Amino acid sequence: MLSLFFGILIQVIYVPGPNSLTPSEVGDLLLNVKSIYDTEFPNKPVKINFSGVHYEVPKDTYTIANSQKAYYDWRSSLQNSKGNYLVILPPTTDRFIVGYATPGCHKDNFNSTIVALLQAQNQNGENRQIHSSYLVTHEIGHIFNASHRDTETIMSFDLLHLITLYGGVNFDVASKRDIRRCVD
Ligand SMILES: [Zn+2]
């Protein structure tokens, strides 16, 4: 029987909070990330499927502490289940965007977690959706075995600054090779 499922599954856990992305901004972000991967790998796509976007809403008012607690509760409930997870949290108290990913090749049914603290706008009202989208693209690169590159590309340690300068960057040849080796 032909499987309709094709590609790499990443389950999304979204925790709202102060200055966080809205659910519709999360939807836009996931589409942006898929489209960056489609553009970067045009001939032989790296297909990413996002599923199970569920909304862990902190019970009290939105505070950073409540959002973080919702994340820790979720994480401790999950200790023995395998999969690739993307956890979207509100930005830091200083309204910075930052991310972390389990390095290595975690293709399918492996254990990896990306934690991304994202926002749609900074405190000056400047758009940060594109920064957030590239940050998630970069972190997914890490779970597909890409490491940091000293080039003005997606795997640069200085990615967010590059996005401010250029509005967008690409993977370099070495990152594409690393990702291909993992996902093929
Ligand atoms: Zn990185």
Backbone and ligand atoms as CSV (ligand in chain L), in Angstrom:
chain,resi,resn,atom,element,x,y,z
A,1,MET,N,N,0.834,-1.198,0.000
A,1,MET,CA,C,0.000,0.000,0.000
A,1,MET,C,C,0.872,1.252,0.000
A,2,LEU,N,N,0.476,2.192,-0.774
A,2,LEU,CA,C,1.248,3.432,-0.870
A,2,LEU,C,C,0.990,4.295,0.358
A,3,SER,N,N,2.071,4.693,0.997
A,3,SER,CA,C,1.904,5.578,2.154
A,3,SER,C,C,1.753,7.012,1.670
A,4,LEU,N,N,0.796,7.691,2.250
A,4,LEU,CA,C,0.605,9.097,1.891
A,4,LEU,C,C,1.601,9.981,2.627
A,5,PHE,N,N,2.208,9.397,3.664
A,5,PHE,CA,C,3.147,10.192,4.433
A,5,PHE,C,C,4.509,10.167,3.773
A,6,PHE,N,N,5.055,11.326,3.558
A,6,PHE,CA,C,6.361,11.421,2.929
A,6,PHE,C,C,7.101,12.583,3.554
A,7,GLY,N,N,8.298,12.328,4.007
A,7,GLY,CA,C,9.080,13.423,4.551
A,7,GLY,C,C,9.389,13.222,6.011
A,8,ILE,N,N,9.756,14.293,6.661
A,8,ILE,CA,C,10.206,14.234,8.041
A,8,ILE,C,C,9.179,14.910,8.930
A,9,LEU,N,N,8.785,14.195,9.966
A,9,LEU,CA,C,7.714,14.704,10.821
A,9,LEU,C,C,8.287,15.460,12.010
A,10,ILE,N,N,7.815,16.669,12.186
A,10,ILE,CA,C,8.176,17.462,13.366
A,10,ILE,C,C,6.875,17.874,14.063
A,11,GLN,N,N,6.733,17.464,15.313
A,11,GLN,CA,C,5.525,17.802,16.063
A,11,GLN,C,C,5.725,19.134,16.779
A,12,VAL,N,N,4.727,19.982,16.660
A,12,VAL,CA,C,4.862,21.351,17.165
A,12,VAL,C,C,4.083,21.516,18.467
A,13,ILE,N,N,4.753,22.039,19.464
A,13,ILE,CA,C,4.118,22.381,20.737
A,13,ILE,C,C,4.213,23.894,20.873
A,14,TYR,N,N,3.084,24.550,20.931
A,14,TYR,CA,C,3.065,26.017,20.974
A,14,TYR,C,C,2.586,26.466,22.346
A,15,VAL,N,N,3.384,27.285,22.999
A,15,VAL,CA,C,3.026,27.808,24.321
A,15,VAL,C,C,2.898,29.324,24.215
A,16,PRO,N,N,1.677,29.872,24.273
A,16,PRO,CA,C,1.529,31.321,24.191
A,16,PRO,C,C,1.984,32.002,25.472
A,17,GLY,N,N,2.162,33.295,25.419
A,17,GLY,CA,C,2.597,34.068,26.578
A,17,GLY,C,C,2.835,35.500,26.152
A,18,PRO,N,N,3.492,36.301,27.012
A,18,PRO,CA,C,3.693,37.719,26.700
A,18,PRO,C,C,4.474,37.911,25.400
A,19,ASN,N,N,3.904,38.685,24.498
A,19,ASN,CA,C,4.553,39.023,23.217
A,19,ASN,C,C,4.829,37.813,22.328
A,20,SER,N,N,4.116,36.711,22.580
A,20,SER,CA,C,4.363,35.518,21.766
A,20,SER,C,C,3.711,35.662,20.400
A,21,LEU,N,N,4.050,34.734,19.512
A,21,LEU,CA,C,3.322,34.624,18.259
A,21,LEU,C,C,1.875,34.240,18.561
A,22,THR,N,N,0.953,34.681,17.703
A,22,THR,CA,C,-0.429,34.218,17.797
A,22,THR,C,C,-0.535,32.883,17.058
A,23,PRO,N,N,-1.637,32.130,17.274
A,23,PRO,CA,C,-1.784,30.872,16.525
A,23,PRO,C,C,-1.683,31.069,15.008
A,24,SER,N,N,-2.251,32.143,14.476
A,24,SER,CA,C,-2.173,32.312,13.022
A,24,SER,C,C,-0.755,32.693,12.590
A,25,GLU,N,N,-0.029,33.410,13.449
A,25,GLU,CA,C,1.382,33.695,13.127
A,25,GLU,C,C,2.226,32.426,13.176
A,26,VAL,N,N,1.875,31.503,14.078
A,26,VAL,CA,C,2.571,30.209,14.102
A,26,VAL,C,C,2.334,29.487,12.780
A,27,GLY,N,N,1.074,29.499,12.307
A,27,GLY,CA,C,0.751,28.870,11.022
A,27,GLY,C,C,1.558,29.480,9.876
A,28,ASP,N,N,1.632,30.806,9.865
A,28,ASP,CA,C,2.413,31.496,8.816
A,28,ASP,C,C,3.888,31.108,8.902
A,29,LEU,N,N,4.408,31.049,10.124
A,29,LEU,CA,C,5.820,30.722,10.315
A,29,LEU,C,C,6.135,29.329,9.771
A,30,LEU,N,N,5.261,28.355,10.073
A,30,LEU,CA,C,5.526,26.985,9.611
A,30,LEU,C,C,5.506,26.928,8.080
A,31,LEU,N,N,4.581,27.686,7.460
A,31,LEU,CA,C,4.557,27.747,5.989
A,31,LEU,C,C,5.837,28.385,5.450
A,32,ASN,N,N,6.307,29.458,6.116
A,32,ASN,CA,C,7.555,30.112,5.687
A,32,ASN,C,C,8.722,29.138,5.734
A,33,VAL,N,N,8.806,28.373,6.830
A,33,VAL,CA,C,9.933,27.446,6.996
A,33,VAL,C,C,9.898,26.385,5.893
A,34,LYS,N,N,8.702,25.824,5.642
A,34,LYS,CA,C,8.580,24.824,4.577
A,34,LYS,C,C,9.001,25.429,3.244
A,35,SER,N,N,8.592,26.674,3.014
A,35,SER,CA,C,8.901,27.285,1.722
A,35,SER,C,C,10.392,27.604,1.590
A,36,ILE,N,N,11.071,27.942,2.700
A,36,ILE,CA,C,12.528,28.137,2.627
A,36,ILE,C,C,13.199,26.809,2.251
A,37,TYR,N,N,12.782,25.705,2.896
A,37,TYR,CA,C,13.370,24.395,2.538
A,37,TYR,C,C,13.068,24.017,1.090
A,38,ASP,N,N,11.841,24.317,0.610
A,38,ASP,CA,C,11.513,24.018,-0.794
A,38,ASP,C,C,12.415,24.801,-1.742
A,39,THR,N,N,12.667,26.077,-1.393
A,39,THR,CA,C,13.497,26.922,-2.253
A,39,THR,C,C,14.953,26.477,-2.216
A,40,GLU,N,N,15.430,26.070,-1.043
A,40,GLU,CA,C,16.836,25.694,-0.890
A,40,GLU,C,C,17.151,24.340,-1.532
A,41,PHE,N,N,16.149,23.460,-1.572
A,41,PHE,CA,C,16.375,22.116,-2.123
A,41,PHE,C,C,15.370,21.874,-3.247
A,42,PRO,N,N,15.534,22.573,-4.388
A,42,PRO,CA,C,14.495,22.547,-5.417
A,42,PRO,C,C,14.396,21.213,-6.167
A,43,ASN,N,N,15.531,20.530,-6.358
A,43,ASN,CA,C,15.496,19.352,-7.213
A,43,ASN,C,C,15.033,18.104,-6.486
A,44,LYS,N,N,15.580,17.937,-5.295
A,44,LYS,CA,C,15.193,16.779,-4.482
A,44,LYS,C,C,14.766,17.345,-3.135
A,45,PRO,N,N,13.470,17.533,-2.951
A,45,PRO,CA,C,13.004,18.293,-1.783
A,45,PRO,C,C,13.334,17.626,-0.452
A,46,VAL,N,N,13.577,18.466,0.543
A,46,VAL,CA,C,13.639,18.016,1.927
A,46,VAL,C,C,12.258,18.335,2.493
A,47,LYS,N,N,11.389,17.333,2.517
A,47,LYS,CA,C,9.989,17.579,2.883
A,47,LYS,C,C,9.815,17.524,4.398
A,48,ILE,N,N,9.348,18.614,4.947
A,48,ILE,CA,C,9.110,18.669,6.384
A,48,ILE,C,C,7.606,18.733,6.620
A,49,ASN,N,N,7.115,17.835,7.453
A,49,ASN,CA,C,5.694,17.853,7.823
A,49,ASN,C,C,5.582,18.293,9.276
A,50,PHE,N,N,4.823,19.345,9.479
A,50,PHE,CA,C,4.555,19.773,10.844
A,50,PHE,C,C,3.202,19.219,11.241
A,51,SER,N,N,3.105,18.633,12.418
A,51,SER,CA,C,1.813,18.102,12.817
A,51,SER,C,C,1.556,18.369,14.281
A,52,GLY,N,N,0.339,18.099,14.665
A,52,GLY,CA,C,-0.035,18.125,16.069
A,52,GLY,C,C,0.280,19.444,16.732
A,53,VAL,N,N,0.054,20.538,16.003
A,53,VAL,CA,C,0.261,21.830,16.642
A,53,VAL,C,C,-0.736,21.894,17.781
A,54,HIS,N,N,-0.300,21.762,19.000
A,54,HIS,CA,C,-1.278,21.974,20.041
A,54,HIS,C,C,-0.871,23.050,21.011
A,55,TYR,N,N,-1.882,23.591,21.611
A,55,TYR,CA,C,-1.714,24.867,22.281
A,55,TYR,C,C,-1.753,24.629,23.772
A,56,GLU,N,N,-0.597,24.704,24.377
A,56,GLU,CA,C,-0.496,24.519,25.818
A,56,GLU,C,C,-0.672,25.889,26.449
A,57,VAL,N,N,-1.879,26.209,26.829
A,57,VAL,CA,C,-2.146,27.548,27.348
A,57,VAL,C,C,-1.933,27.558,28.861
A,58,PRO,N,N,-1.080,28.437,29.344
A,58,PRO,CA,C,-0.914,28.548,30.796
A,58,PRO,C,C,-2.239,28.911,31.445
A,59,LYS,N,N,-2.519,28.329,32.595
A,59,LYS,CA,C,-3.857,28.457,33.177
A,59,LYS,C,C,-4.133,29.876,33.684
A,60,ASP,N,N,-3.126,30.515,34.273
A,60,ASP,CA,C,-3.368,31.851,34.828
A,60,ASP,C,C,-3.154,32.908,33.759
A,61,THR,N,N,-2.739,34.044,34.166
A,61,THR,CA,C,-2.452,35.086,33.188
A,61,THR,C,C,-1.205,34.719,32.407
A,62,TYR,N,N,-1.026,35.362,31.303
A,62,TYR,CA,C,0.173,35.125,30.514
A,62,TYR,C,C,1.377,35.746,31.202
A,63,THR,N,N,2.271,34.903,31.677
A,63,THR,CA,C,3.568,35.403,32.152
A,63,THR,C,C,4.626,34.487,31.570
A,64,ILE,N,N,5.819,34.981,31.499
A,64,ILE,CA,C,6.934,34.161,31.010
A,64,ILE,C,C,7.052,32.913,31.875
A,65,ALA,N,N,6.913,33.102,33.208
A,65,ALA,CA,C,7.063,31.967,34.126
A,65,ALA,C,C,6.006,30.897,33.846
A,66,ASN,N,N,4.747,31.319,33.611
A,66,ASN,CA,C,3.698,30.342,33.318
A,66,ASN,C,C,3.965,29.606,32.017
A,67,SER,N,N,4.442,30.329,31.023
A,67,SER,CA,C,4.729,29.689,29.736
A,67,SER,C,C,5.846,28.672,29.900
A,68,GLN,N,N,6.869,29.055,30.672
A,68,GLN,CA,C,7.976,28.124,30.879
A,68,GLN,C,C,7.514,26.907,31.674
A,69,LYS,N,N,6.623,27.125,32.642
A,69,LYS,CA,C,6.117,26.005,33.428
A,69,LYS,C,C,5.329,25.053,32.529
A,70,ALA,N,N,4.505,25.608,31.641
A,70,ALA,CA,C,3.747,24.759,30.711
A,70,ALA,C,C,4.706,23.909,29.879
A,71,TYR,N,N,5.819,24.508,29.485
A,71,TYR,CA,C,6.819,23.770,28.718
A,71,TYR,C,C,7.436,22.649,29.548
A,72,TYR,N,N,7.835,22.966,30.787
A,72,TYR,CA,C,8.463,21.936,31.622
A,72,TYR,C,C,7.483,20.814,31.951
A,73,ASP,N,N,6.192,21.163,32.185
A,73,ASP,CA,C,5.177,20.126,32.422
A,73,ASP,C,C,5.064,19.214,31.214
A,74,TRP,N,N,5.017,19.851,30.040
A,74,TRP,CA,C,4.915,19.075,28.809
A,74,TRP,C,C,6.129,18.167,28.660
A,75,ARG,N,N,7.312,18.705,28.928
A,75,ARG,CA,C,8.532,17.940,28.718
A,75,ARG,C,C,8.615,16.757,29.668
A,76,SER,N,N,8.202,16.960,30.934
A,76,SER,CA,C,8.318,15.838,31.857
A,76,SER,C,C,7.275,14.761,31.560
A,77,SER,N,N,6.169,15.152,30.898
A,77,SER,CA,C,5.149,14.159,30.538
A,77,SER,C,C,5.611,13.301,29.364
A,78,LEU,N,N,6.690,13.684,28.764
A,78,LEU,CA,C,7.059,13.131,27.460
A,78,LEU,C,C,8.305,12.273,27.498
A,79,GLN,N,N,8.860,12.098,28.713
A,79,GLN,CA,C,10.211,11.606,28.807
A,79,GLN,C,C,10.535,10.375,27.976
A,80,ASN,N,N,9.557,9.462,27.865
A,80,ASN,CA,C,9.900,8.214,27.180
A,80,ASN,C,C,9.384,8.108,25.756
A,81,SER,N,N,8.738,9.159,25.244
A,81,SER,CA,C,8.239,9.044,23.879
A,81,SER,C,C,9.211,9.686,22.906
A,82,LYS,N,N,9.392,9.001,21.808
A,82,LYS,CA,C,10.372,9.454,20.830
A,82,LYS,C,C,9.706,10.290,19.758
A,83,GLY,N,N,10.483,11.156,19.172
A,83,GLY,CA,C,9.968,11.967,18.082
A,83,GLY,C,C,10.791,13.229,17.964
A,84,ASN,N,N,10.491,13.998,16.931
A,84,ASN,CA,C,11.136,15.292,16.740
A,84,ASN,C,C,10.131,16.367,17.111
A,85,TYR,N,N,10.510,17.224,18.021
A,85,TYR,CA,C,9.581,18.232,18.536
A,85,TYR,C,C,10.128,19.636,18.333
A,86,LEU,N,N,9.215,20.529,17.976
A,86,LEU,CA,C,9.517,21.960,17.928
A,86,LEU,C,C,8.640,22.644,18.968
A,87,VAL,N,N,9.266,23.228,19.976
A,87,VAL,CA,C,8.539,23.912,21.044
A,87,VAL,C,C,8.668,25.410,20.806
A,88,ILE,N,N,7.531,26.073,20.626
A,88,ILE,CA,C,7.549,27.520,20.373
A,88,ILE,C,C,7.102,28.241,21.636
A,89,LEU,N,N,8.009,29.045,22.195
A,89,LEU,CA,C,7.763,29.778,23.438
A,89,LEU,C,C,7.761,31.278,23.160
A,90,PRO,N,N,7.263,32.081,24.114
A,90,PRO,CA,C,7.362,33.536,23.976
A,90,PRO,C,C,8.834,33.977,23.984
A,91,PRO,N,N,9.107,35.211,23.527
A,91,PRO,CA,C,10.485,35.713,23.560
A,91,PRO,C,C,10.964,35.888,25.002
A,92,THR,N,N,12.255,36.093,25.177
A,92,THR,CA,C,12.812,36.313,26.520
A,92,THR,C,C,12.245,37.608,27.109
A,93,THR,N,N,12.478,37.803,28.395
A,93,THR,CA,C,11.961,39.014,29.051
A,93,THR,C,C,12.503,40.277,28.377
A,94,ASP,N,N,13.702,40.193,27.806
A,94,ASP,CA,C,14.254,41.346,27.088
A,94,ASP,C,C,13.797,41.371,25.631
A,95,ARG,N,N,12.846,40.471,25.319
A,95,ARG,CA,C,12.300,40.369,23.973
A,95,ARG,C,C,13.356,40.024,22.932
A,96,PHE,N,N,14.177,39.058,23.279
A,96,PHE,CA,C,15.098,38.514,22.299
A,96,PHE,C,C,14.538,37.212,21.734
A,97,ILE,N,N,14.885,36.974,20.481
A,97,ILE,CA,C,14.594,35.703,19.832
A,97,ILE,C,C,15.804,34.802,20.043
A,98,VAL,N,N,15.583,33.564,20.428
A,98,VAL,CA,C,16.715,32.652,20.614
A,98,VAL,C,C,16.240,31.214,20.416
A,99,GLY,N,N,17.154,30.338,20.046
A,99,GLY,CA,C,16.768,28.946,19.808
A,99,GLY,C,C,17.817,27.974,20.274
A,100,TYR,N,N,17.374,26.728,20.455
A,100,TYR,CA,C,18.268,25.640,20.833
A,100,TYR,C,C,17.771,24.388,20.111
A,101,ALA,N,N,18.684,23.542,19.688
A,101,ALA,CA,C,18.278,22.270,19.083
A,101,ALA,C,C,19.234,21.167,19.497
A,102,THR,N,N,18.719,19.933,19.583
A,102,THR,CA,C,19.551,18.763,19.840
A,102,THR,C,C,20.400,18.511,18.592
A,103,PRO,N,N,21.748,18.655,18.687
A,103,PRO,CA,C,22.539,18.455,17.473
A,103,PRO,C,C,22.612,16.986,17.076
A,104,GLY,N,N,22.899,16.745,15.809
A,104,GLY,CA,C,23.023,15.372,15.311
A,104,GLY,C,C,22.032,15.128,14.188
A,105,CYS,N,N,22.020,13.899,13.684
A,105,CYS,CA,C,21.067,13.574,12.619
A,105,CYS,C,C,19.858,12.872,13.231
A,106,HIS,N,N,18.736,13.573,13.246
A,106,HIS,CA,C,17.512,13.042,13.847
A,106,HIS,C,C,16.433,13.042,12.783
A,107,LYS,N,N,16.469,12.064,11.923
A,107,LYS,CA,C,15.607,12.112,10.756
A,107,LYS,C,C,14.159,11.837,11.143
A,108,ASP,N,N,13.834,10.597,11.336
A,108,ASP,CA,C,12.450,10.239,11.629
A,108,ASP,C,C,12.435,9.300,12.817
A,109,ASN,N,N,11.467,9.474,13.696
A,109,ASN,CA,C,11.352,8.604,14.864
A,109,ASN,C,C,12.610,8.601,15.726
A,110,PHE,N,N,13.327,9.687,15.679
A,110,PHE,CA,C,14.456,9.849,16.571
A,110,PHE,C,C,14.064,10.866,17.624
A,111,ASN,N,N,14.955,11.110,18.532
A,111,ASN,CA,C,14.616,11.963,19.651
A,111,ASN,C,C,15.316,13.305,19.520
A,112,SER,N,N,14.574,14.327,19.180
A,112,SER,CA,C,15.195,15.647,19.156
A,112,SER,C,C,14.189,16.685,19.603
A,113,THR,N,N,14.693,17.744,20.176
A,113,THR,CA,C,13.835,18.853,20.576
A,113,THR,C,C,14.469,20.161,20.131
A,114,ILE,N,N,13.652,20.967,19.490
A,114,ILE,CA,C,14.038,22.347,19.193
A,114,ILE,C,C,13.206,23.224,20.116
A,115,VAL,N,N,13.855,24.110,20.827
A,115,VAL,CA,C,13.133,25.101,21.629
A,115,VAL,C,C,13.405,26.450,20.983
A,116,ALA,N,N,12.348,27.171,20.618
A,116,ALA,CA,C,12.518,28.454,19.935
A,116,ALA,C,C,11.685,29.512,20.639
A,117,LEU,N,N,12.352,30.566,21.093
A,117,LEU,CA,C,11.665,31.691,21.732
A,117,LEU,C,C,11.490,32.754,20.660
A,118,LEU,N,N,10.246,32.953,20.238
A,118,LEU,CA,C,9.981,33.712,19.010
A,118,LEU,C,C,9.050,34.879,19.263
A,119,GLN,N,N,9.083,35.832,18.350
A,119,GLN,CA,C,8.140,36.942,18.406
A,119,GLN,C,C,7.879,37.420,16.984
A,120,ALA,N,N,6.749,38.104,16.814
A,120,ALA,CA,C,6.398,38.650,15.505
A,120,ALA,C,C,6.904,40.078,15.344
A,121,GLN,N,N,7.047,40.779,16.476
A,121,GLN,CA,C,7.503,42.173,16.449
A,121,GLN,C,C,8.394,42.419,17.650
A,122,ASN,N,N,9.409,43.246,17.487
A,122,ASN,CA,C,10.190,43.631,18.670
A,122,ASN,C,C,9.523,44.832,19.348
A,123,GLN,N,N,10.161,45.350,20.404
A,123,GLN,CA,C,9.462,46.404,21.153
A,123,GLN,C,C,9.388,47.726,20.398
A,124,ASN,N,N,10.154,47.853,19.308
A,124,ASN,CA,C,10.022,49.043,18.468
A,124,ASN,C,C,8.977,48.855,17.379
A,125,GLY,N,N,8.288,47.716,17.419
A,125,GLY,CA,C,7.254,47.461,16.420
A,125,GLY,C,C,7.802,46.969,15.097
A,126,GLU,N,N,9.104,46.629,15.074
A,126,GLU,CA,C,9.696,46.147,13.822
A,126,GLU,C,C,9.390,44.660,13.636
A,127,ASN,N,N,9.156,44.291,12.385
A,127,ASN,CA,C,8.765,42.923,12.065
A,127,ASN,C,C,9.870,41.932,12.426
A,128,ARG,N,N,9.515,40.895,13.139
A,128,ARG,CA,C,10.473,39.839,13.473
A,128,ARG,C,C,9.981,38.458,13.044
A,129,GLN,N,N,8.912,38.441,12.211
A,129,GLN,CA,C,8.427,37.150,11.689
A,129,GLN,C,C,9.501,36.480,10.844
A,130,ILE,N,N,10.172,37.279,10.004
A,130,ILE,CA,C,11.147,36.682,9.097
A,130,ILE,C,C,12.352,36.161,9.891
A,131,HIS,N,N,12.760,36.911,10.934
A,131,HIS,CA,C,13.840,36.423,11.811
A,131,HIS,C,C,13.428,35.103,12.465
A,132,SER,N,N,12.175,35.071,12.959
A,132,SER,CA,C,11.684,33.866,13.633
A,132,SER,C,C,11.666,32.679,12.669
A,133,SER,N,N,11.233,32.922,11.425
A,133,SER,CA,C,11.179,31.836,10.436
A,133,SER,C,C,12.579,31.303,10.130
A,134,TYR,N,N,13.542,32.207,9.954
A,134,TYR,CA,C,14.907,31.760,9.664
A,134,TYR,C,C,15.536,31.073,10.867
A,135,LEU,N,N,15.186,31.533,12.072
A,135,LEU,CA,C,15.733,30.867,13.253
A,135,LEU,C,C,15.269,29.406,13.301
A,136,VAL,N,N,13.978,29.167,13.046
A,136,VAL,CA,C,13.478,27.781,13.064
A,136,VAL,C,C,14.125,26.976,11.937
A,137,THR,N,N,14.309,27.590,10.769
A,137,THR,CA,C,14.995,26.915,9.659
A,137,THR,C,C,16.405,26.498,10.073
A,138,HIS,N,N,17.123,27.388,10.766
A,138,HIS,CA,C,18.480,27.128,11.269
A,138,HIS,C,C,18.473,25.973,12.280
A,139,GLU,N,N,17.520,26.010,13.225
A,139,GLU,CA,C,17.489,24.974,14.261
A,139,GLU,C,C,17.142,23.611,13.656
A,140,ILE,N,N,16.248,23.586,12.672
A,140,ILE,CA,C,15.954,22.318,11.983
A,140,ILE,C,C,17.221,21.824,11.284
A,141,GLY,N,N,18.003,22.767,10.733
A,141,GLY,CA,C,19.307,22.385,10.166
A,141,GLY,C,C,20.146,21.605,11.166
A,142,HIS,N,N,20.155,22.055,12.430
A,142,HIS,CA,C,20.936,21.350,13.463
A,142,HIS,C,C,20.444,19.920,13.686
A,143,ILE,N,N,19.107,19.708,13.682
A,143,ILE,CA,C,18.629,18.332,13.928
A,143,ILE,C,C,18.812,17.462,12.683
A,144,PHE,N,N,19.154,18.095,11.548
A,144,PHE,CA,C,19.521,17.344,10.335
A,144,PHE,C,C,21.040,17.352,10.144
A,145,ASN,N,N,21.755,17.515,11.252
A,145,ASN,CA,C,23.211,17.333,11.265
A,145,ASN,C,C,24.031,18.495,10.716
A,146,ALA,N,N,23.418,19.627,10.415
A,146,ALA,CA,C,24.213,20.781,9.959
A,146,ALA,C,C,24.796,21.491,11.187
A,147,SER,N,N,26.071,21.855,11.098
A,147,SER,CA,C,26.674,22.589,12.212
A,147,SER,C,C,26.900,24.048,11.801
A,148,HIS,N,N,27.419,24.832,12.746
A,148,HIS,CA,C,27.590,26.259,12.457
A,148,HIS,C,C,28.629,26.470,11.364
A,149,ARG,N,N,28.394,27.483,10.547
A,149,ARG,CA,C,29.284,27.814,9.437
A,149,ARG,C,C,29.747,29.250,9.581
A,150,ASP,N,N,31.001,29.453,9.227
A,150,ASP,CA,C,31.570,30.795,9.295
A,150,ASP,C,C,31.351,31.507,7.952
A,151,THR,N,N,30.124,31.447,7.464
A,151,THR,CA,C,29.767,32.085,6.188
A,151,THR,C,C,28.486,32.865,6.426
A,152,GLU,N,N,28.151,33.765,5.538
A,152,GLU,CA,C,26.927,34.556,5.702
A,152,GLU,C,C,25.745,33.754,5.168
A,153,THR,N,N,25.431,32.698,5.891
A,153,THR,CA,C,24.400,31.761,5.440
A,153,THR,C,C,23.518,31.356,6.616
A,154,ILE,N,N,22.533,30.482,6.331
A,154,ILE,CA,C,21.528,30.131,7.344
A,154,ILE,C,C,22.161,29.513,8.586
A,155,MET,N,N,23.253,28.752,8.429
A,155,MET,CA,C,23.854,28.106,9.594
A,155,MET,C,C,24.889,28.992,10.293
A,156,SER,N,N,24.933,30.272,9.944
A,156,SER,CA,C,25.815,31.200,10.657
A,156,SER,C,C,25.351,31.364,12.092
A,157,PHE,N,N,26.328,31.487,12.999
A,157,PHE,CA,C,26.024,31.774,14.393
A,157,PHE,C,C,25.372,33.158,14.507
A,158,ASP,N,N,25.630,33.989,13.521
A,158,ASP,CA,C,25.193,35.387,13.522
A,158,ASP,C,C,23.958,35.587,12.635
A,159,LEU,N,N,23.155,34.532,12.512
A,159,LEU,CA,C,22.059,34.546,11.529
A,159,LEU,C,C,21.117,35.738,11.686
A,160,LEU,N,N,20.684,36.025,12.909
A,160,LEU,CA,C,19.642,37.055,13.073
A,160,LEU,C,C,20.144,38.423,12.619
A,161,HIS,N,N,21.424,38.690,12.875
A,161,HIS,CA,C,22.023,39.930,12.392
A,161,HIS,C,C,22.039,39.959,10.862
A,162,LEU,N,N,22.356,38.828,10.252
A,162,LEU,CA,C,22.376,38.755,8.777
A,162,LEU,C,C,20.984,39.004,8.193
A,163,ILE,N,N,19.947,38.504,8.876
A,163,ILE,CA,C,18.583,38.720,8.370
A,163,ILE,C,C,18.229,40.208,8.441
A,164,THR,N,N,18.662,40.870,9.524
A,164,THR,CA,C,18.435,42.317,9.609
A,164,THR,C,C,19.137,43.038,8.451
A,165,LEU,N,N,20.363,42.588,8.131
A,165,LEU,CA,C,21.121,43.236,7.050
A,165,LEU,C,C,20.540,42.951,5.673
A,166,TYR,N,N,20.237,41.686,5.411
A,166,TYR,CA,C,19.936,41.252,4.040
A,166,TYR,C,C,18.478,40.839,3.814
A,167,GLY,N,N,17.731,40.635,4.861
A,167,GLY,CA,C,16.341,40.210,4.689
A,167,GLY,C,C,16.174,38.719,4.449
A,168,GLY,N,N,17.269,38.034,4.129
A,168,GLY,CA,C,17.205,36.594,3.900
A,168,GLY,C,C,18.569,36.110,3.456
A,169,VAL,N,N,18.899,34.865,3.767
A,169,VAL,CA,C,20.157,34.256,3.311
A,169,VAL,C,C,19.860,32.812,2.922
A,170,ASN,N,N,20.870,32.119,2.403
A,170,ASN,CA,C,20.706,30.732,1.948
A,170,ASN,C,C,21.561,29.794,2.792
A,171,PHE,N,N,21.330,28.489,2.630
A,171,PHE,CA,C,22.295,27.504,3.138
A,171,PHE,C,C,23.521,27.551,2.241
A,172,ASP,N,N,24.717,27.323,2.783
A,172,ASP,CA,C,25.864,27.171,1.884
A,172,ASP,C,C,25.968,25.706,1.437
A,173,VAL,N,N,26.912,25.458,0.514
A,173,VAL,CA,C,27.030,24.127,-0.096
A,173,VAL,C,C,27.300,23.067,0.972
A,174,ALA,N,N,28.164,23.397,1.942
A,174,ALA,CA,C,28.519,22.415,2.976
A,174,ALA,C,C,27.307,22.067,3.841
A,175,SER,N,N,26.498,23.062,4.205
A,175,SER,CA,C,25.297,22.778,5.000
A,175,SER,C,C,24.334,21.898,4.216
A,176,LYS,N,N,24.157,22.213,2.931
A,176,LYS,CA,C,23.247,21.395,2.110
A,176,LYS,C,C,23.731,19.950,2.036
A,177,ARG,N,N,25.055,19.781,1.930
A,177,ARG,CA,C,25.611,18.428,1.872
A,177,ARG,C,C,25.352,17.689,3.193
A,178,ASP,N,N,25.574,18.383,4.327
A,178,ASP,CA,C,25.331,17.761,5.636
A,178,ASP,C,C,23.861,17.339,5.778
A,179,ILE,N,N,22.955,18.228,5.390
A,179,ILE,CA,C,21.523,17.940,5.526
A,179,ILE,C,C,21.125,16.776,4.614
A,180,ARG,N,N,21.612,16.785,3.378
A,180,ARG,CA,C,21.322,15.687,2.433
A,180,ARG,C,C,21.783,14.350,2.977
A,181,ARG,N,N,22.983,14.351,3.554
A,181,ARG,CA,C,23.524,13.091,4.100
A,181,ARG,C,C,22.643,12.556,5.201
A,182,CYS,N,N,22.014,13.450,5.953
A,182,CYS,CA,C,21.155,13.021,7.059
A,182,CYS,C,C,19.809,12.540,6.535
A,183,VAL,N,N,19.165,13.314,5.678
A,183,VAL,CA,C,17.766,13.016,5.354
A,183,VAL,C,C,17.610,11.975,4.253
A,184,ASP,N,N,18.621,11.757,3.418
A,184,ASP,CA,C,18.459,10.802,2.314
A,184,ASP,C,C,18.490,9.366,2.804
L,1,ZN,ZN,ZN,22.856,27.204,15.759
